[in-house]
Amino acid sequence: MEWDLLINDLRFGLEDYHDPKKGRVRSDFRRDYDRLVFSSPFRRLQNKTQVMPLPGSIFVHNRLTHSLEVACVGKSLADTVSISLQSKYANEPWRDKLGDLGDIVAAACLAHDLGNPPFGHSGEKTISTFFTEGEGQVLKDQLTPQQWADFANFEGNANAFRLLTHQFKGRRPGGFAMTYSMLASIVKYPYDSSHAGTKGKFGFFDSERESFIKVADRLGMRRFEQTDGSVVYARHPLVYIVEAADDICYEVMDIEDAHKLRILTTDEVTGALLSFFEDERQQHIHTVMASIEDPNERVGYMRSCVIGRLVDCCAEIFIKHEQDILDGNFEGSLLTRLPERELAGYRRCTELSWRKIYASQNVVDIDLAGSSIITFLLQKFTHAISHPDLYYSRLLLSQVPQQYDVYAPELYDRLLAVVDHISAMTDVYALNLYRKLNGHDLPAV
């Protein structure tokens, strides 16, 4: 793959209107970022669970604050890479394009969680298991194997690409009309759901197959030909940076949130975060913390040190393996190639998170409640689109926003409309709708 092709500000759906103006204050990639900030799907992230239950008296991260922090880390990482690449390719006519890496990655980081349903990561699993283990199983014979795989392996990443590119009913062609490079940078799994594997990961639904091919081919992304006609590409190189920023933030910030909620002690957090550093650096950090009395501020300082170290390491790894990445031969993530000490520290944080945070009572309670709510809503809406002439179905479907085509001719498209509607819901909206449909909440009571 070639950087000259990989960096392209052509807008999806507006290809005929492309006007590469020079000397503008805002690049088209920066306009992507601004467009996302002002969008409704992005604003809704403020009421979607990241990991911890949404705040009462103590603020913890939601999807919106997480995405903003990922964008900050991603831009820093991409800017560091950009400086090195601009020096390496100083004599190339397209060298200046490399200066846009930070803006492309920042926008992609803002968008990376747009397709995730309410109630955290368990929401994705709930949607897929509704079709593989729940009442949705009866629909399998009415769909093609590829269409069924889309629902059986529901993926928030694929749903984000759909949200940004699909022409919803009454909306303009091209969806959000984002730049090609930004769209490619959010697709962590550049293949269709037939390659989802045991982890259920894939990058685009069958409905967006041609859209992804259009973007990938225009950017010169390496395509691996498949005998069965399925679609598999190498990742756009910037995906590795977006992924690293996301992983750095959720791992470190989850630990900081858990400390504020007293799920983890200060000693536990200190031991985990200091493990990223050699003795001399640890001593300096201790010296600084000696002047800080507030335990939360101490943890915040250590968190910033860890993020800084990981950003530097990931930038070095990207530069070192740039050719493998461009060739589509790089395996794993940037974080799996960390130096020995930093990798051990990251694994220690991961183990601590799984043992103490993700299995904590509050997190499990959210998973259980969210699963019940989403399953109930899926039951109601899938029954309604399967029997649209019933009185209850007509009432229920009349409340679905117009942009979701719940009366589409094909079952596959109607099911996508249902999943679009439910995955777009905030935690509060989904809970309120669940209560209303159960008769537990009435407007006049």
GIQUIHU-V993581 format. One record per residue. N is the residue number from 1. RES is the residue in three letters. SS is DSSP state (alpha for helix, beta for strand, coil for the rest). D_FIRST is the distance of its C-alpha to the first C-alpha in Angstrom with 2 decimals. Layout:
BEGIN
N_RES_SS_D_FIRST / N_RES_SS_D_FIRST
END
This chain:
BEGIN
1_MET_coil_0.00 / 2_GLU_coil_3.79 / 3_TRP_alpha_6.85 / 4_ASP_alpha_8.91 / 5_LEU_alpha_7.74 / 6_LEU_alpha_7.32 / 7_ILE_coil_10.85 / 8_ASN_coil_13.12 / 9_ASP_coil_16.85 / 10_LEU_coil_17.72 / 11_ARG_beta_20.23 / 12_PHE_coil_20.35 / 13_GLY_coil_23.54 / 14_LEU_coil_24.24 / 15_GLU_alpha_21.79 / 16_ASP_alpha_24.83 / 17_TYR_alpha_26.01 / 18_HIS_coil_23.00 / 19_ASP_coil_24.52 / 20_PRO_coil_22.29 / 21_LYS_coil_25.34 / 22_LYS_coil_25.15 / 23_GLY_coil_27.27 / 24_ARG_coil_27.81 / 25_VAL_coil_28.99 / 26_ARG_coil_26.65 / 27_SER_coil_23.01 / 28_ASP_alpha_21.97 / 29_PHE_alpha_20.22 / 30_ARG_alpha_23.58 / 31_ARG_alpha_25.30 / 32_ASP_alpha_23.32 / 33_TYR_alpha_24.84 / 34_ASP_alpha_28.27 / 35_ARG_alpha_28.22 / 36_LEU_alpha_27.66 / 37_VAL_alpha_30.44 / 38_PHE_coil_32.87 / 39_SER_coil_32.04 / 40_SER_alpha_34.45 / 41_PRO_alpha_32.07 / 42_PHE_alpha_31.20 / 43_ARG_alpha_34.90 / 44_ARG_alpha_35.77 / 45_LEU_alpha_33.81 / 46_GLN_alpha_36.75 / 47_ASN_alpha_38.84 / 48_LYS_coil_36.52 / 49_THR_beta_37.02 / 50_GLN_coil_34.38 / 51_VAL_coil_36.31 / 52_MET_coil_39.77 / 53_PRO_coil_42.28 / 54_LEU_coil_42.17 / 55_PRO_coil_44.42 / 56_GLY_coil_48.16 / 57_SER_coil_49.65 / 58_ILE_coil_46.61 / 59_PHE_coil_43.26 / 60_VAL_coil_40.23 / 61_HIS_coil_36.65 / 62_ASN_beta_35.86 / 63_ARG_alpha_32.51 / 64_LEU_alpha_32.65 / 65_THR_alpha_33.45 / 66_HIS_alpha_30.87 / 67_SER_alpha_28.12 / 68_LEU_alpha_29.34 / 69_GLU_alpha_29.28 / 70_VAL_alpha_25.78 / 71_ALA_alpha_24.69 / 72_CYS_alpha_26.54 / 73_VAL_alpha_25.06 / 74_GLY_alpha_21.49 / 75_LYS_alpha_21.89 / 76_SER_alpha_23.43 / 77_LEU_alpha_20.69 / 78_ALA_alpha_17.92 / 79_ASP_alpha_20.15 / 80_THR_alpha_20.62 / 81_VAL_alpha_16.93 / 82_SER_alpha_16.67 / 83_ILE_alpha_19.57 / 84_SER_alpha_18.15 / 85_LEU_alpha_14.77 / 86_GLN_alpha_16.83 / 87_SER_alpha_18.98 / 88_LYS_alpha_16.34 / 89_TYR_coil_14.83 / 90_ALA_coil_18.34 / 91_ASN_coil_18.44 / 92_GLU_coil_15.36 / 93_PRO_coil_16.57 / 94_TRP_coil_14.19 / 95_ARG_alpha_15.30 / 96_ASP_alpha_17.56 / 97_LYS_alpha_14.95 / 98_LEU_alpha_14.36 / 99_GLY_alpha_18.00 / 100_ASP_alpha_17.37 / 101_LEU_alpha_15.64 / 102_GLY_alpha_19.15 / 103_ASP_alpha_20.23 / 104_ILE_alpha_17.29 / 105_VAL_alpha_17.83 / 106_ALA_alpha_21.59 / 107_ALA_alpha_21.64 / 108_ALA_alpha_19.56 / 109_CYS_alpha_22.00 / 110_LEU_alpha_24.91 / 111_ALA_alpha_23.78 / 112_HIS_coil_22.74 / 113_ASP_coil_26.33 / 114_LEU_coil_27.46 / 115_GLY_coil_27.60 / 116_ASN_coil_29.70 / 117_PRO_coil_33.33 / 118_PRO_coil_36.40 / 119_PHE_coil_37.84 / 120_GLY_coil_34.84 / 121_HIS_coil_32.60 / 122_SER_alpha_35.55 / 123_GLY_alpha_35.31 / 124_GLU_alpha_32.16 / 125_LYS_alpha_33.97 / 126_THR_alpha_37.08 / 127_ILE_alpha_35.43 / 128_SER_alpha_33.88 / 129_THR_alpha_37.14 / 130_PHE_alpha_39.18 / 131_PHE_alpha_37.65 / 132_THR_alpha_37.64 / 133_GLU_coil_40.92 / 134_GLY_coil_42.75 / 135_GLU_alpha_44.22 / 136_GLY_alpha_40.91 / 137_GLN_alpha_41.04 / 138_VAL_alpha_43.34 / 139_LEU_alpha_40.59 / 140_LYS_alpha_38.40 / 141_ASP_alpha_40.11 / 142_GLN_alpha_39.65 / 143_LEU_coil_35.84 / 144_THR_coil_33.28 / 145_PRO_alpha_31.74 / 146_GLN_alpha_28.40 / 147_GLN_alpha_30.30 / 148_TRP_alpha_32.39 / 149_ALA_alpha_29.45 / 150_ASP_alpha_28.27 / 151_PHE_alpha_31.63 / 152_ALA_alpha_32.32 / 153_ASN_coil_29.15 / 154_PHE_coil_29.24 / 155_GLU_coil_26.43 / 156_GLY_alpha_26.52 / 157_ASN_alpha_22.74 / 158_ALA_alpha_22.73 / 159_ASN_alpha_25.77 / 160_ALA_alpha_24.16 / 161_PHE_alpha_21.50 / 162_ARG_alpha_24.50 / 163_LEU_alpha_26.60 / 164_LEU_alpha_24.18 / 165_THR_alpha_23.35 / 166_HIS_coil_26.45 / 167_GLN_coil_29.22 / 168_PHE_coil_32.19 / 169_LYS_coil_35.58 / 170_GLY_coil_36.77 / 171_ARG_coil_33.53 / 172_ARG_coil_31.25 / 173_PRO_coil_28.32 / 174_GLY_coil_24.97 / 175_GLY_coil_26.67 / 176_PHE_coil_26.01 / 177_ALA_coil_23.88 / 178_MET_coil_21.23 / 179_THR_beta_18.08 / 180_TYR_alpha_14.97 / 181_SER_alpha_13.05 / 182_MET_alpha_16.17 / 183_LEU_alpha_16.59 / 184_ALA_alpha_13.26 / 185_SER_coil_14.05 / 186_ILE_coil_17.28 / 187_VAL_coil_16.26 / 188_LYS_coil_16.67 / 189_TYR_coil_17.03 / 190_PRO_coil_14.63 / 191_TYR_beta_17.09 / 192_ASP_coil_20.56 / 193_SER_alpha_23.87 / 194_SER_alpha_24.60 / 195_HIS_alpha_22.33 / 196_ALA_coil_23.99 / 197_GLY_coil_25.81 / 198_THR_coil_28.77 / 199_LYS_coil_27.34 / 200_GLY_coil_26.93 / 201_LYS_coil_23.46 / 202_PHE_coil_21.21 / 203_GLY_coil_19.26 / 204_PHE_coil_20.96 / 205_PHE_coil_24.27 / 206_ASP_alpha_24.90 / 207_SER_alpha_26.12 / 208_GLU_alpha_22.70 / 209_ARG_alpha_20.78 / 210_GLU_alpha_20.29 / 211_SER_alpha_19.51 / 212_PHE_alpha_16.58 / 213_ILE_alpha_15.26 / 214_LYS_alpha_15.79 / 215_VAL_alpha_13.83 / 216_ALA_alpha_10.84 / 217_ASP_alpha_10.72 / 218_ARG_alpha_11.35 / 219_LEU_coil_8.42 / 220_GLY_coil_6.03 / 221_MET_coil_5.93 / 222_ARG_coil_6.39 / 223_ARG_beta_10.13 / 224_PHE_coil_12.78 / 225_GLU_coil_15.74 / 226_GLN_coil_19.05 / 227_THR_coil_22.44 / 228_ASP_coil_24.13 / 229_GLY_coil_22.06 / 230_SER_coil_20.74 / 231_VAL_coil_17.34 / 232_VAL_beta_14.86 / 233_TYR_beta_11.22 / 234_ALA_coil_9.23 / 235_ARG_coil_10.03 / 236_HIS_coil_8.64 / 237_PRO_coil_8.86 / 238_LEU_alpha_12.04 / 239_VAL_alpha_13.70 / 240_TYR_alpha_14.53 / 241_ILE_alpha_16.38 / 242_VAL_alpha_18.19 / 243_GLU_alpha_19.18 / 244_ALA_alpha_20.50 / 245_ALA_alpha_22.49 / 246_ASP_alpha_23.97 / 247_ASP_alpha_24.97 / 248_ILE_alpha_26.48 / 249_CYS_alpha_28.50 / 250_TYR_alpha_29.91 / 251_GLU_alpha_30.87 / 252_VAL_alpha_32.60 / 253_MET_alpha_34.00 / 254_ASP_alpha_35.44 / 255_ILE_alpha_37.42 / 256_GLU_alpha_38.68 / 257_ASP_alpha_39.77 / 258_ALA_alpha_41.50 / 259_HIS_alpha_43.38 / 260_LYS_alpha_44.62 / 261_LEU_coil_45.83 / 262_ARG_coil_47.47 / 263_ILE_coil_45.62 / 264_LEU_coil_44.62 / 265_THR_coil_46.98 / 266_THR_alpha_46.27 / 267_ASP_alpha_46.61 / 268_GLU_alpha_44.06 / 269_VAL_alpha_41.48 / 270_THR_alpha_42.31 / 271_GLY_alpha_41.94 / 272_ALA_alpha_38.54 / 273_LEU_alpha_37.05 / 274_LEU_alpha_38.57 / 275_SER_coil_37.17 / 276_PHE_coil_33.84 / 277_PHE_coil_35.63 / 278_GLU_coil_37.51 / 279_ASP_alpha_41.30 / 280_GLU_alpha_41.42 / 281_ARG_alpha_39.03 / 282_GLN_alpha_40.94 / 283_GLN_alpha_44.15 / 284_HIS_alpha_42.88 / 285_ILE_alpha_41.84 / 286_HIS_alpha_45.30 / 287_THR_alpha_46.94 / 288_VAL_alpha_45.22 / 289_MET_alpha_46.08 / 290_ALA_coil_49.68 / 291_SER_coil_50.06 / 292_ILE_coil_48.75 / 293_GLU_coil_51.24 / 294_ASP_coil_49.35 / 295_PRO_alpha_47.52 / 296_ASN_alpha_44.91 / 297_GLU_alpha_44.18 / 298_ARG_alpha_43.87 / 299_VAL_alpha_41.32 / 300_GLY_alpha_39.44 / 301_TYR_alpha_39.36 / 302_MET_alpha_38.10 / 303_ARG_alpha_35.42 / 304_SER_alpha_34.12 / 305_CYS_alpha_34.14 / 306_VAL_alpha_32.15 / 307_ILE_alpha_29.49 / 308_GLY_alpha_29.23 / 309_ARG_alpha_28.89 / 310_LEU_alpha_26.20 / 311_VAL_alpha_24.12 / 312_ASP_alpha_24.40 / 313_CYS_alpha_23.57 / 314_CYS_alpha_20.46 / 315_ALA_alpha_19.15 / 316_GLU_alpha_19.88 / 317_ILE_alpha_18.20 / 318_PHE_alpha_14.91 / 319_ILE_alpha_15.06 / 320_LYS_alpha_16.25 / 321_HIS_coil_13.54 / 322_GLU_alpha_10.57 / 323_GLN_alpha_9.04 / 324_ASP_alpha_9.98 / 325_ILE_alpha_8.54 / 326_LEU_alpha_4.93 / 327_ASP_alpha_6.06 / 328_GLY_coil_7.76 / 329_ASN_coil_10.99 / 330_PHE_coil_12.55 / 331_GLU_coil_15.83 / 332_GLY_coil_18.20 / 333_SER_coil_18.22 / 334_LEU_alpha_18.44 / 335_LEU_alpha_22.18 / 336_THR_alpha_22.58 / 337_ARG_alpha_21.62 / 338_LEU_coil_24.29 / 339_PRO_coil_26.86 / 340_GLU_alpha_29.93 / 341_ARG_alpha_32.22 / 342_GLU_alpha_29.87 / 343_LEU_alpha_28.75 / 344_ALA_alpha_32.44 / 345_GLY_alpha_33.21 / 346_TYR_alpha_30.56 / 347_ARG_alpha_31.87 / 348_ARG_alpha_35.38 / 349_CYS_alpha_34.63 / 350_THR_alpha_33.05 / 351_GLU_alpha_36.13 / 352_LEU_alpha_38.45 / 353_SER_alpha_36.85 / 354_TRP_alpha_37.16 / 355_ARG_alpha_40.65 / 356_LYS_alpha_42.14 / 357_ILE_alpha_40.15 / 358_TYR_coil_38.58 / 359_ALA_coil_41.78 / 360_SER_coil_44.11 / 361_GLN_alpha_46.69 / 362_ASN_alpha_45.44 / 363_VAL_alpha_41.88 / 364_VAL_alpha_43.18 / 365_ASP_alpha_45.64 / 366_ILE_alpha_42.93 / 367_ASP_alpha_40.97 / 368_LEU_alpha_44.14 / 369_ALA_alpha_45.26 / 370_GLY_alpha_41.86 / 371_SER_alpha_41.52 / 372_SER_alpha_44.98 / 373_ILE_alpha_44.34 / 374_ILE_alpha_41.03 / 375_THR_alpha_42.48 / 376_PHE_alpha_45.55 / 377_LEU_alpha_43.65 / 378_LEU_alpha_41.50 / 379_GLN_alpha_44.74 / 380_LYS_alpha_46.38 / 381_PHE_alpha_43.58 / 382_THR_alpha_42.51 / 383_HIS_alpha_46.20 / 384_ALA_alpha_46.60 / 385_ILE_alpha_43.80 / 386_SER_alpha_45.14 / 387_HIS_coil_48.68 / 388_PRO_coil_48.32 / 389_ASP_coil_51.91 / 390_LEU_coil_53.54 / 391_TYR_alpha_55.25 / 392_TYR_alpha_53.39 / 393_SER_alpha_50.04 / 394_ARG_alpha_50.78 / 395_LEU_alpha_51.76 / 396_LEU_alpha_48.68 / 397_LEU_alpha_46.17 / 398_SER_coil_47.87 / 399_GLN_coil_46.70 / 400_VAL_coil_42.97 / 401_PRO_coil_41.16 / 402_GLN_coil_40.80 / 403_GLN_coil_37.02 / 404_TYR_coil_36.93 / 405_ASP_coil_37.94 / 406_VAL_coil_40.22 / 407_TYR_coil_41.97 / 408_ALA_coil_38.98 / 409_PRO_coil_40.01 / 410_GLU_coil_37.70 / 411_LEU_alpha_38.27 / 412_TYR_alpha_34.56 / 413_ASP_alpha_34.24 / 414_ARG_alpha_37.45 / 415_LEU_alpha_36.31 / 416_LEU_alpha_33.10 / 417_ALA_alpha_35.41 / 418_VAL_alpha_37.48 / 419_VAL_alpha_34.60 / 420_ASP_alpha_33.24 / 421_HIS_alpha_36.73 / 422_ILE_alpha_37.36 / 423_SER_alpha_34.01 / 424_ALA_alpha_34.45 / 425_MET_coil_37.86 / 426_THR_coil_38.73 / 427_ASP_alpha_40.77 / 428_VAL_alpha_43.93 / 429_TYR_alpha_43.48 / 430_ALA_alpha_42.88 / 431_LEU_alpha_45.93 / 432_ASN_alpha_48.13 / 433_LEU_alpha_47.24 / 434_TYR_alpha_47.95 / 435_ARG_alpha_51.34 / 436_LYS_alpha_52.21 / 437_LEU_alpha_51.41 / 438_ASN_coil_53.52 / 439_GLY_coil_56.35 / 440_HIS_coil_56.28 / 441_ASP_coil_55.69 / 442_LEU_coil_57.37 / 443_PRO_coil_57.00 / 444_ALA_coil_60.75 / 445_VAL_coil_61.50
END
